[in-house]
Amino acid sequence: MKITPDIIVAAGLVVALILSIVLGGDVTLQTNIAAGLTGFIGRSVMDKTGGATK
């Protein structure tokens, strides 16, 4: 698997979310990170597939 900027950003968001949960971060922060991660992954998938889903 080739490491791309998309993978690095997604991994960073996952790490930030896990650390926020483990270290007892604010729930609003956790929600915002999760929403950002969901949106980012969705956009990445749409860009890679050209908007087509299987």
Summary of the structure (lengths in Angstrom):
residues: 54
radius of gyration: 13.0
end to end distance: 21.4
largest distance: 38.6
contacts: 110
relative contact order: 0.13
helix: 76%
strand: 0%
